[in-house]
């Protein structure tokens, strides 16, 4: 089965093949010479055949990801074989262009070098990227004092990964580690979470204390704190539950960020490669839309607005401007509605076909968004709905997306009723809890066929 890891390397290899073809064209014919039909034919036929050969011989097998030398030993002979086949094809098809063989030689050399070097450099980087952190995660431990004291004596926390910054005991029957500050009460813990003074909460509570465990989860649901439990939590409603073992202790992950999930790095890298290819492919269309916007009304081409990203970090989202320039009252944001007089003529078409969303591939390229994920809402809407819908802010435990499970299931457009937003949130949480590479592929394909045009888009 093709994995996201394999697709990423296929995309990279295809990029190197295109770059090698351009290098061969410039060096063999000169940049002023026209691109030839035979060059298009060789690139169009040779690139997918070489990718298929790489796939069939195990170049993209994940078990080889840490064996760069073994992979390069396969790439070089396969590239030479591809050159031999292409050379025979040019002779058989009687391509008599004076630069054809020089072009083939240069394409082989450039593509092989780029492909091999990328394995030697990027392979090691890709292995590390999922584990690198700029600083240790700040941890608060909470629960029964007896549980906490036992864990503090036996737990083995790696200081470069985690730093215990405070403890909160439900009682004072057992002394805690004197080197760790003790929080006064539950409200103090919540205040520190609001102030972003720690990143994770580790709970040391027996299974029988389910009400108290739920209290922690509910109180911190809006503050992007990872919550891990030392005990069995099978009867508690969980968000993204998973088992982990570190610091000498087995944990149940009650709430975790996407950065801690397996293969999160591969989704991020795939997103950026996909966004780069889309932006390059659609560049003429993007330029045409920009010209139409400038010609139809006064104002900038792009609409910019602050939105929340992964773990609540704000960023500026980009869209093609679809409305006349206007001002909203401070703290107020009016959703677009049917026959909204603020929408321009070209803007109505852009919104109906979702073409106004295309600049968000720039946000994806910058790592602020994903291709697939929950749609980010305006900050004013977040402030409203987080108080009305339980679990609303869990949508931001992963990167927001251009399209998502909610959008292809019809939950898009104006949310005049809380029930409509609640349905969208439920679909977003379903996606987060069931994420896989092939679910992303399914959503992208369904977006192409049914997600661009919707009756709810105004």
N, C-alpha and C positions, 0 to 999 in steps of 0.2 A: 504494500500500500504506500502511495506517495505521501510523504510527511511534509510539514511546513519547512523543516530543515532542508529537505531535498529541493523544494520549490525555490527557496532563497538562493541556493547555490546555482540552480538552473537560470534564474534571473540574472545573477551576477555573471555567469559564464556567457549568457547571451549578450550581456552588455559588453564584455571583453571582445566577443566576436565582432560586434558592430564597430567597436573602437579600432580593432585590428584591421577591419575592412576599410575604414576611413583613412587609417595610417598608410595602408597599401595604396589607396587611390591617390593620396597626396604625393607620396614618394615616387610611385611608378609613372603616373601620368601628369602630375603637377596640378596644383589647386585651380588653375584657370581652365583646365580641360573639362569637358562635360562628362558627367557620370554616364557610364555605358550600360546598355541593356544586359550585356553578358555579366557585368558585375552584379547587377540586381539578381540575375538568375543564379549565379554561383552562391551569393550570400543567402538568398531565399531557400535554396535547396540544401546547401551544405550545412548551415547552422542547425536546423532541426535534426538532420541526420547525425551530426556530431553529438548533439545533446542526447539523442536516443542511444547512441553507442556508449556514452558515459554512463547513462542510467542502467543499461543492460549489463555492463561490466562491473557494477558496484561502486562507481565513483561517488555516487550520492548516498550510499548506505551509511546510516548513522553510526554504525559500529566502527566506521573508519574515521570518524571525525577527529580523533586524536592521533591518527597515523598519517600525517601529511606526506611523509616520504613514500609510503605505499600507494597513496592516491596519485602522486605525481608520476610514479613509475607507470601508472596506467594511462595518464593523460598524454604523455609524450608520444608513446607508440601509436595511440589512437589518433592523435593529431597528424602524425606522419602518414598513417594509413589513409586518413581523409584527404591529405594532399595528393597521394598517389591516385586515389579514385578520381579526384577533381581534375588532375592532369590528364588522365586517360579520357575523361569525359570531354575535355576541351579539344583533344585530338580527334576523338570520334565525331564530335559535332562540328569539326572544321572551323574552330574559332581562330581566325588568322590575325587578330589584333596584335600589333607588335609588343604591347606591354602585358599581355595576358599571363605569361609565365613568370615575369618579374613580380606581377601583382600577386599571384598565387604564393610565391616564395615569401614575400613580405607579409602576407596575411597569415601564413603558417607561423612564421617566426614571432610576429607581434602577438597573435592570439595565444600561442603556447606560453610565451613569457608572462603575459598578463594573467593567464589562468593559473599557472604554477605559482607565481609570486603571491597571488591573492590567497592561495591555499596556505602558503607558508606564513603569511602575515595575518590575514584575517581569521584563519582557523583558530589560532591561539587566542586572538582577541575575543572571538565569539564564545570560546569556552569560558573566558573570565568575566564577560560582560554581565552575566546574570548574577554574579556574586559580589561584584565591586560595590562598595558603599563609600561615600565621602567621609562618613563619621559613624561611630557605633550607634546602634539603636538605643535610645534612652528608655529604660524599663522601670515601671512601678509595679511592685508585687503587693498583692492584697489578699486577705482571707483570714483564716484562723491563725492566731499567733503560734500555736503548736505546729501546724502545718508549715508555716513560714520558717520557723526556727529550724525544723528538720531539713527543709530544702536548702536553706542558707548554709547548713553544715555539709551537705552532700552534693549540692549543685555545683557544676563546673562551668562557669560562664567565661567565654573567651572575651577578654577586654577589648579586642579590636572589632568585635561584632556586636556585643551587648554590654551596656553599663547600667547596673541597678542604681537608680538615683533616689528612690524613696520607697517606703513601705507603709501600708495601711492595715492595721490589725483590727479584726472584729472584736477582739477582747484583749486583755492584758495578762492572761494566765501564764504566759511564757515570755521571757525576755527575748528581744530581737537583737540582731547584730548591731553593736554600738556604732559601727562605721556608716550605717545607712540611716539617713534622716527619716523620722516617723511623721506621717501626715496626721493632722488632728482628727479629721472626720471625713465622711463621705462627700460632703459639700466642698471641702478643700480639694479633694481629688477631682471633682467635676470642674472646679475653677481652674485647676492646673491644665486639664484637658482643653478647656476653652482657650487658654493662653498658649497652647502648643508647647508646654513644658516637658512633655514626654511623648514617646512614639508608640509604646506597647504597654499593655496591662496584662500581667500574669496572675491568674487567680489560683489560690491554694484553698479550695473549698471541697468538702465531701459531696458526693452525689445527692445526698438528701437535702442540700441547701439550694434547690433549684430556683426558688423564689428570689433569693439573694443574687444568684448568678444572673438571672434575668434582669434584675434591677441594674446591675452594672452594664449589661449589654444595651438596655434601653436608654440609660442615662448618657451613654457615650456614643449613641448611634449617629449623631451629627458632627462628631469631632475628629473623625478619621484616625481613630486609635485602633491598632491591632490588639485583639483580645485572645489570649490563650489560657486554657484551663488545664490544671494538673490532674483532673479526675475525669471519670466517665460522664458524658453529657448527652447520652442517647435520647433522653426524654425532653430535651430543651430545644425549642425552635432555633435553628442555627442559620447563619449566612455564610456560604462558602466554607463549610466544615471540612477539615482535613486533619490527619494525624501527623505529628512531627516529633522528632527526637533530637534534642540538643541540650547542652549544659547538664548532661547526665540524667535528664528527666524526660519522660514521655508526656507530650502535650496533646490536647485537642484544640485545634484552631477554631475559635468561635467566629471571629471576624478578622479577615486579613486583607491586606492590599494586594493588588495584582502583581506588584513588584516581587512579592514573595512566592508567587505561583510558578509552577514548573513551566518552562518554555515561554515565559513572559517576554524574555529578550528576543526570541525568534519572531513573535508577533510584531514587536516594535521594529525590528529590522525589515521584516517583510513589508510592513506598512510604508516605510520610507522608500524602499525600492519601487513598490507599486505606485506610490504618489509621484515619484520622479518620472516614471514611464508615462503615466497619465498626463502629466503636465507637458511633457515633450510632445506627446502625440496630439494633444488638443490645443497646442499653442496657437495655431491659426484661428480656431474657433474662439479662444479666449480673447484674442486681439480684436476680432470682429465684434464680440459682445461689448467690449470696452468702448469701441468706437460708437456703437449704437446707443449706449448709455450716455456718453458725453454729448451726442447729437440730439438726444430726446429731451434732456432737462439739465438745468444748472446743478452743479455739485460734483463731488468726487466720484470716481468709478467704484471704489470699494466702500461698503458699509462696515464699520468697525464697532465692536461691542465687547465689553468685558463678560466673560463666561467662566464658570468653574471647570477646572480640569481634574486630573487624577488626584485623589486625596485632598480635594478642595483648593488646589493651587490655581489661582486665576490666570487667565491669558486673554489675549485679544483675538476674537474670532473674525475671520474675513468672509464677506459675502459680496456678490455684485449688488450694488445699490439698486433697489427696486421701487423705492418711494421718492417722492419729492422731499427735498430737505425741509425739515420741520423740527420744532422743539417740543419736548415733553416736559410736564411739570416735574420738579425734583422728586425722586423716589417713586414716580409713577411710570408705568410702561403699558401702553395699550396694544393688545394683540391685533394683528391684521385680521379683518373680517371680510365676508363676501361683499363685493362691490365697494370696497374701501376706497374713498376718494383720494387717499394719500398715495396710492399705488400708481406708478406711471404706466403708460401704454406698453412699453417694452418690458417694464417690471412685471406686469401681469402675466406675460408669456413666460418670463424667466421663473417666476414663482410656480406657475402651473406645471412647468416641466422640470422643476428643481435645478435648472441650470444656474440659478443664483448661488447654489451651494458649491459650485466647482472651485472657487478660490480656497476652499477649506483644505484642498490637497496641499496648499502651501503650509497650513497649520500642521498637517500630517508630516510633511517633510521636515519641519522644525521640531517634531516630537511632541507637539502639544495635543494632538488628536490621533485617533486611529481611523483606519478605513471603516471598520465595523465596530460599533459600540453604542451605548445609550446616547441619544442626542443631548447636547448641553443646552440648558435653558438659560434665559436671562437671569441675572443675579436677583432681580426683584421677584421673579417667579419662584426661585429657590427659597427665598426668605418666607414666602407665603406658604408654599406647599409642604415644606419641611415640618410645619406645625400642624398640618392637616392630614398627612399621609404617613403612617408608620413605615420606616425603612426607606423613605424617599431618598435620603442622602447616600444610601448604599450604592446608588447608581454611579457615584463618583469615586468608587473604590477602584475603578479601572478607567482608562482613558476614554473620553467621549468619542463618538464616531460620526462620520458623515452619513452613514446609513446604519440601520439596526434591525433587530428582530421586531421591535414595535412598529417601525415604519412599513415593513413589508406585510405586516398584519393589519394595516389600515389605521394604526394609532398615530396619526400625524395631523398637522394643521392646528386650528384653533381649539383650545380646551376651555370652553365656556363653562363647563360643569366640572366639579371636583371628581366626579365619577370617571370622566374621560381621562383625566390625568392619572387617576388611580389605576386604570386599566393599562395605560402606557408604562407606569412604574412596574406593575406586575410582569409585563412582558420583558422589560429591561432586566429585572432581577432573574427571570427565567433564563435569559441569555447568559448572564454572568455565571450562574450556577451550572450551566450545561455547556460552557464554551468548549469548542474544539476547532481545529483548523478547517475541517470540512463543513462545520456549521457556518463559519465565515464565508467559505466558498459558496455555499448554498444561498446565503443572504446577498452576496454580491451579484450572483446570477439572477436571483429573483428581483433584485433592484433594477437590473437592466431591463427585464421584461415587464415588470409591473410596478416598480417603485418610483419611477420618475414622474409619472402623471397620476394624480390622485384628485378625487372630487373634493377632498377636504382642504386642499392647498389653495390659499387665497393670495 
